[in-house]
Amino acid sequence: MSKRKMTINDAFSKMHINERVEKTFTICTTGIADNTSGSIDSYELGIVNIFLFIMLPNILSRIPPIFTRIIISHHDIMFNAKRDKINIPDIVYTINYRLSSYMQNVDSRIVSHTFTTDSLNIDELISVSHLVIDWAHIYDYLPGHTIIRNDAYDYSMMKKPLGIRALYPNWFDSSIAELKLFEISPTGEIITYIDCLENAGFIKQLITNPIEFIEGTIIWKIKSTLMEMWRSTKGGIKVTEAGGRFDEIYYSYQIFEKVLDKLFANETSVQILDITTYDFYKHFIEMLDDKDIF
């Protein structure tokens, strides 16, 4: 008789039995498979690869030794809506085969790594240390709470405060997946960049897209201040095919990553918006004073 493959439910049950002896960390994702509209022959593992080669190493490097077991599960119930276009069992098999093929010699603490079209069990999840990578953008964020924004996932939990630790990494964005989006303390406490936004005083009402909030509110205010200084000194911003000299300077600073650094350093919103506190400010002033740059 062949040995039955361990399911995510089996892994959770085994985890609860051993919780007193072995401390488990659970990684879940949403929407990892939802990047195809064709058949199995044309299916692309775009987000799967972003997770395996960029996001997962990032996460594993931040899970402290206190956690001796790691469970990884990927959930994509909206994938079922494409049954008329794709062969669901074949896709599930393909993704699970890709996951299992990669996982050899990655981290000895990983005991389970599966993809399913089932939804997350929130009650089960909040009973353990966990992190949800929400590519499907299921969740919105209120001060102190995460809530479900899409009733297709769980209507009974719609708009109710949830106790899950979730973060939005931006859809199909490998550059964001490389960044520091969360911290886990040596004793296992988890804080995400979204928690940091709240702690800094930025989240005072519902936020649906925290990445867009950083780009469209925080970075835009920083950029606007720099642009105004540039205009007042240079008399304008030269437009070129590259987007203008100012844009070349601005983008070289990688402001997004610097904002994240400040968020995790527990700086306030006032400190984060103060351009004089950034390490690039001195260089910016030097370029501003250079008469040959316009």
C-alpha atoms as one frame of an Amber mdcrd trajectory, in Angstrom:
protein
   0.000   0.000   0.000   1.407   3.418  -0.970   2.020   5.945   1.731  -0.606
   8.698   1.845   0.769  12.174   1.128   0.575  14.577   4.085  -2.063  17.273
   3.582  -2.064  20.722   5.122  -4.723  19.577   7.607  -2.517  16.654   8.631
   0.366  19.053   9.108  -1.731  21.324  11.305  -2.952  18.378  13.412   0.568
  17.070  13.868   1.705  20.584  14.697  -0.808  20.935  17.544   0.316  17.634
  19.081   3.961  18.710  19.080   3.477  22.414  19.850   4.738  21.987  23.410
   7.945  20.406  22.144   8.495  22.034  18.748   7.516  25.605  17.905   5.988
  25.955  14.446   5.820  28.902  12.068   3.229  28.877   9.284   3.630  30.723
   5.983   0.526  31.106   3.827  -0.024  32.833   0.498  -3.069  33.862  -1.514
  -3.227  34.268  -5.282   0.051  32.540  -6.055  -1.491  30.706  -9.031  -3.776
  33.394 -10.392  -1.636  34.522 -13.308  -2.948  32.451 -16.163  -5.909  32.525
 -18.517  -4.779  29.717 -20.791  -4.387  25.979 -20.702  -1.837  23.890 -18.883
   0.376  24.121 -21.994   0.627  27.910 -21.715   0.590  28.168 -17.940   3.311
  30.365 -16.486   4.620  30.002 -12.942   5.307  33.722 -12.586   4.240  34.364
  -9.001   5.248  30.853  -7.957   8.769  31.677  -9.078   8.725  35.079  -7.348
   7.787  33.250  -4.156  10.331  30.437  -4.497  13.347  32.439  -5.625  12.776
  35.856  -4.007  10.088  35.961  -1.327  10.708  32.602   0.359  14.470  33.093
   0.908  13.620  36.548   2.270  11.106  35.050   4.723  13.234  32.079   5.783
  16.192  34.321   6.560  14.024  36.231   9.044  12.485  33.256  10.910  14.480
  32.891  14.151  15.832  29.558  15.454  13.084  29.422  18.103  10.887  28.008
  15.317  12.001  24.455  14.614   9.200  23.571  12.168   7.854  25.520   9.192
   4.616  24.801   7.343   3.970  26.494   3.979   0.580  26.470   2.277  -0.650
  28.330  -0.790  -4.370  29.063  -1.197  -6.122  30.246  -4.349  -9.875  29.650
  -4.317 -10.470  32.136  -7.155  -8.543  29.727  -9.344 -11.705  27.594  -9.365
 -13.498  30.324 -11.315 -11.359  29.447 -14.332 -12.533  25.846 -14.613 -13.930
  26.514 -18.090 -10.470  27.592 -19.307  -7.976  25.347 -17.532  -7.629  21.863
 -16.107  -7.556  22.532 -12.363  -6.131  19.131 -11.257  -3.310  19.422 -13.794
  -2.441  22.948 -12.647  -2.541  21.937  -8.964  -0.260  18.991  -9.736   2.100
  21.214 -11.743   2.401  23.785  -8.971   2.857  21.188  -6.222   5.477  19.395
  -8.308   7.308  22.700  -8.812   7.153  23.436  -5.094   8.373  19.991  -4.040
  11.164  19.998  -6.632  12.543  23.267  -5.337  12.237  22.524  -1.638  15.049
  19.961  -1.457  17.851  21.264   0.775  16.211  24.706   1.189  15.537  24.647
   4.939  15.475  21.502   7.045  12.758  23.028   9.239  10.156  22.868   6.428
   7.843  19.907   7.062   5.057  20.687   4.586   4.759  22.795   1.417   1.523
  22.538  -0.573  -0.795  24.371  -2.959  -4.574  24.048  -2.712  -7.702  25.666
  -4.119  -9.221  25.627  -0.620  -9.602  28.839   1.388  -7.563  29.699   4.470
  -8.896  28.455   7.789  -8.609  31.703   9.737  -9.556  30.227  13.116  -6.880
  27.570  12.739  -4.336  30.047  11.466  -4.607  32.583  14.287  -3.896  29.850
  16.846  -0.292  29.574  15.628   2.579  31.914  14.694   2.037  32.807  11.068
   2.450  35.222   8.174   0.088  35.571   5.201   1.526  36.888   1.925  -1.600
  38.295   0.299  -0.965  38.469  -3.454  -4.696  38.037  -4.101  -5.303  41.279
  -2.168  -8.024  39.761  -0.013  -7.403  42.011   2.971  -7.810  45.679   3.878
  -6.222  47.315   6.888  -7.721  49.387   9.687  -5.907  50.691  12.777  -5.260
  47.545  14.816  -7.129  45.219  12.473  -6.986  43.264   9.233 -10.310  42.691
   7.483 -11.482  40.705   4.459 -12.265  42.990   1.527 -13.623  40.388  -0.913
 -16.746  38.413   0.025 -15.851  35.725  -2.529 -13.362  34.396   0.010 -15.452
  34.245   3.172 -18.702  36.187   3.323 -19.259  35.270   6.996 -16.015  37.055
   7.921 -16.530  40.027   5.599 -15.397  43.307   7.215 -14.914  41.662  10.631
 -11.646  42.332  12.512  -9.291  39.395  12.087  -6.352  38.351  14.205  -4.148
  37.361  11.288  -0.703  38.703  10.438  -0.977  39.570   6.748   0.858  41.811
   4.318   0.318  42.876   0.726   3.489  42.527  -1.422   2.062  44.159  -4.583
   0.779  42.108  -7.481   3.503  40.422  -9.549   6.190  42.746  -8.176   9.546
  41.000  -7.730  11.284  44.187  -6.566   8.933  44.573  -3.580   9.380  40.869
  -2.727  13.097  41.524  -2.200  12.548  44.168   0.472  12.186  43.944   4.232
   8.408  43.765   4.696   8.301  42.257   8.201  10.363  41.408  11.265  10.226
  38.463  13.647  11.816  38.990  17.041  14.057  36.296  18.596  11.084  35.314
  20.780   8.686  35.068  17.822   6.747  38.357  17.811   5.828  39.419  14.274
   5.568  42.988  12.990   4.814  43.874   9.370   5.459  47.076   7.475   1.724
  47.700   7.782   1.993  47.569  11.583   4.867  50.048  11.292   2.722  52.403
   9.194   0.161  52.387  11.995   2.767  52.813  14.730   4.254  55.793  12.869
   0.845  57.466  12.771   0.054  57.002   9.077  -2.898  54.593   9.288  -5.830
  56.489  10.764  -8.553  55.050   8.557  -9.133  52.192   6.130  -6.216  51.458
   3.775  -6.861  49.071   0.910  -3.407  49.111  -0.667  -0.520  49.844   1.732
   2.115  49.687  -1.034   0.191  52.306  -2.998  -0.164  54.332   0.210   3.621
  54.431   0.683   4.181  55.346  -2.957   1.268  57.753  -3.353   1.329  59.467
   0.033   4.697  59.177   1.787   7.053  59.035  -1.200   4.981  61.532  -3.160
   5.282  64.076  -0.324   9.035  63.513  -0.177   9.339  63.774  -3.946   7.146
  66.876  -4.063   9.384  68.616  -1.524  12.500  67.720  -3.498  10.893  68.773
  -6.779   9.896  72.151  -5.375  13.455  72.739  -4.153  14.757  71.712  -7.577
  12.359  74.006  -9.438  13.034  77.006  -7.231  16.803  76.637  -7.670  17.055
  75.385 -11.238  14.075  77.270 -12.640  12.303  74.099 -13.721  12.775  70.417
 -14.462  14.344  69.546 -17.779  12.318  67.012 -19.730  14.326  64.299 -21.485
  13.594  60.871 -22.895  14.887  59.477 -19.621  12.258  61.442 -17.722  14.322
  64.450 -16.778  17.481  64.976 -14.787  15.540  65.284 -11.552  13.838  61.913
 -12.045  17.202  60.285 -12.694  18.446  61.677  -9.389  15.243  60.872  -7.546
  15.003  57.242  -8.604  18.657  56.600  -7.815  17.864  57.121  -4.147  15.589
  54.073  -3.921  13.379  55.990  -1.537  10.934  53.140  -1.004  13.528  50.964
   0.692  14.706  53.894   2.809  11.137  54.572   3.954  10.826  50.930   5.022
  14.082  51.225   6.974  12.694  54.215   8.832   9.390  52.479   9.504  11.130
  49.489  11.090  13.352  51.869  13.060  10.152  53.095  14.771  10.426  56.621
  13.412   7.345  58.835  13.497   5.494  60.148  10.462   7.108  63.566  11.034
  10.607  62.055  10.986   9.853  59.915   7.930   8.567  62.907   5.944  11.533
  65.084   6.942  13.844  64.898   3.917  16.802  66.219   5.902  16.896  62.922
   7.847  17.670  60.856   4.716  21.239  59.906   3.870  20.764  61.092   0.285
  19.882  64.666   1.327  23.483  65.918   1.427  24.137  64.559  -2.051  20.903
  66.097  -3.305  21.964  69.525  -2.017  25.362  69.158  -3.687  23.666  68.450
  -7.018  21.246  71.281  -6.408  24.175  73.685  -5.984  26.027  72.353  -9.041
  25.478  74.911 -11.806  26.312  72.363 -14.489  23.338  70.167 -13.515  19.895
  71.318 -14.587
